[in-house]
Amino acid sequence: MQVSEQEAASRSAARQVEAFLERRQEQIAQRWADAALFRTVFTVSRDEAVEAAKAVVDALAVVAASGRLEDIMAPGFGPVREQLARMAASRTRGGTTPAQIADEVADLREPTIGLLRGERANPSDAPSQEGLLALTVLMGTLRLVVMETALSTGEELIERQRQQLLEVATPVINLWDGIVAVPLIGTLDSARSQVVMESLLEAIVSERARYAILDITGVPTVDSVVAQHLMKTVAAARLMGAECIVSGIRPTIAQTIVHLGIDLGTIVTRTSLADALAYALSRQNIDVVPLMPAGMSRR
């Protein structure tokens, strides 16, 4: 019987909170619009901040109606997760940490609680206390939702930045009509190898390249994993109709490849990028003639 009474009291408190949020949506939104979380994101128009705050208040009312005050996965949070993600991303880009964002959400609680307390003739009676407790719990859940969203947004931002760095670190250069090259510098891992392959294949298509040069002069070491990545890239380029040339194989790397028993016999290799370019040009019947020193003529 005691459990049943507790459940009934919880449902009653949740309904109180739902009715309060619906009744006081405008006043809550107006107060939230001046809080740091909304004010620092919606800097152009205060009205925009108010509308965003109203959407969050509406979401909380839906959660309260469901009675799932402590559930961060309650369906009511669904409509505002995207908005919260944008807000969290904006604050994160500005250098705000997830913990600081969580504190900004916590700052929304006091003005909201103050409005509910101001409606009560006797804030200390049991129903009022239950309603205040339910609203406090709901605001705590909102804080957790925003923290989760901020952490997820931060991880996505880091991943995008990492991907952008990989793309910057693996540029595709158009050396000549029909000839592209990728000068690789640094460690070549699986993620970067995938970026290299995708960038090279896109360049082969966009430049209509018949020859693609992978220059590994700047790669410090070549192991079996790196060699396999290179061979896969060469194979993919062939499927796209381009012949792939690997250049920049230093003596130490050549010895390592031999010791590993890796067969690169089917791959065209050259000592330097210049040699690889000369090879690709000769395959297109273009002769490379060294410049004569000044004052000398070719006989």
Secondary structure, DSSP 8 states (H G I E B T S, - for coil): -HHHHHHHHHHHHHHHHHHHHHHTHHHHHHHHTTSHHHHTT--S-HHHHHHHHHHHHHHHHHHHHHT-TT-TT-GGGHHHHHHHHHHHHHHHHTT--HHHHHHHHHTTHHHHHHHHHHH-SSTTSHHHHHHHHHHHHHHHHHHHHHHHHHHHHHHHHHHHHHHHHHHHHS--EEEETTEEEEEEES---HHHHHHHHHHHHHHHHHHT-SEEEEEEEE-----HHHHHHHHHHHHHHHHTT-EEEEE---HHHHHHHHHHT---TTSEEESSHHHHHHHHHHHTT--------TT----
